[in-house]
Amino acid sequence: MPEFFKKLLHQFNYWIYEWRDSAVRYINAFRIIVNILLFVLLAYVVGFYESMANVGIWAYILEWGVVSLVLLYFLRVAFAIQRWQFIKSGKAEAVISGLIVLIWLLDIALPADTVEHFGKALDLGYRKEGILLIVFAVSYLSIFIIDTSRAYASTIISRLSPSLALVASFLFLIFLGTFLLMMPRMTIEEGGVSFIDSLFMSSSATCVTGLTLFDVGKFFTLRGQLVILFLIQAGGLGILYFTSFFASVLGNSLRFQQQLIFKEQVDAPSLFDSENMLLSIFRITFLIETITAVMIFLTWDTRMDFVSTGQKVYYSIFHAISAFCNAGFTLLTDGLYHPSARHAYLLHLVIIPSVVLGGLGFGALNALFSPARLRQRLQKPWID
C-alpha cells in the first residue's frame, strides 16, 4: 500500500477511535429497525396486499431499504478494528452485499425493456417493477436469514439446555408457520384459513406427519406451498440445524452449547466433530435431494399436464424434499395414486430410495456418505 494511503488510513482510524463503540451501537440499532420495517412490509405485500397497482412503490421502498442495510454493512466494516478479518469472518454477507450493489447499479443502468425481456425468459412475465420486487425481496431475505441465524444461535440455542433448545426451536417454527399460513394470499379461500387449521397444517408439515386438511396443490397458492415446503425442510432437518448451519457457514464457529446439542442429536464422536458433522449433513442432504429432484424431473409421466417447464421443475423439487424428509406431502390431488403417477413405476423407484435414506437418520447418513468415511472405506475396504 502506498505511503499516502497508509497515512490516510491511520488518520481515519485515529479519528473514529474515540466514538467507535457508540457508532457501532447506533449502527446495530438502526439495522434492527430497518430489518423489522422491511419484514413487516414484505409480509404485508406477500401475504395481504391484493392489488398489484402499486407494485412500483413497494419495489422502490424495498430496494432502498435493502440498499440501506448494505450501507450499514459497509459502515460496520469501516468501524471494525480489524477490517479484513471482519470481512473474512462473514464472507457470505460480504458476497451478498456486493451482489446487491451490482443489482442496484444494473437497475440504474439498464432500460426497463431489457429487464422485462429477462423476466419473460425466466417465465416471470412481470413488468420491471415486479421483477425488481422479487429480486430485492430475495436479497432482503438473504440478509434477514444471516442476521436471524446469528442472533438465534448466539441467544436461544446458547442459553438453553439441549432438550429445551430443541423443543423451543420446533415451537418457534410451528407458530411462525401458523402465522404465515393464516395470511389471506396463502390460500385461494377468501380471508385465508382459521388459526386452528393453520396451526394443524404448520404442525403437520414441521413434524413431517403428512396429515393434511386440504388439497395442498389446489387449496394453497404458490406462496402457501412454498411456506409448507420450508416447514417440511426445516422440520425434517431440524430448525437447530438450520440456524446453526447458517451461523457456522457465515463465519461464526459453534459455541460449546451448540456443539453439545449436535453431539447428542447426531451421535458425534466428540464435541470437536459436531460442527464438521453438521456441515457434512447439509452437504449430503443437498446432494440427495438434488439428485432425487433431477431423477423425478426425468421420470414424470408424459400425461402429467404441466403448464411450463418451470412448474415441472418446481413439482420435482417439492416432491424430492417431501420424500427425503418423509413428509408425505404432495401437490397431486390423489397423491401418487393420481392417474398420471399411479403407473409411473420409474417415478416410484426414484422416490423409494430417497424415503429410505431420509428415514435412516443423519448419523447413519454421515457414517455412510461423509467424504472422510468414504475415503476410509476405499483405503481399507475390509475394515469396519
Secondary structure, DSSP 8 states (H G I E B T S, - for coil): --HHHHHHHHHHHHHHHTTHHHHHHHHHHHHHHHHHHHHHHHHHHHHT----TTHHHHHHHHHHHHHHHHHHHHHHHHH-SSHHHHHHHTHHHHHHHHHHHHHHHHHHHS-HHHHHHHHHHTT----HHHHHHHHHHHHHHHHHHHHHHHHHHHTHHHHS-HHHHHHHHHHHHHHHHHHHHTSGGGBSSTT---HHHHHHHHHHHHTT----SS-HHHHB-HHHHHHHHHHHHHHHH-HHHHHHHHHHHTT----HHHHHHHHHHHT-SSHHHHHHHHHHHHHHHHHHHHHHHHHHHHH--TT---SSHHHHHHHHHHHHHHHHTT----SSTTGGGSTTTTT-HHHHHHHHHHHHHHHH-HHHHHHHH-HHHHHHHHHSTT--
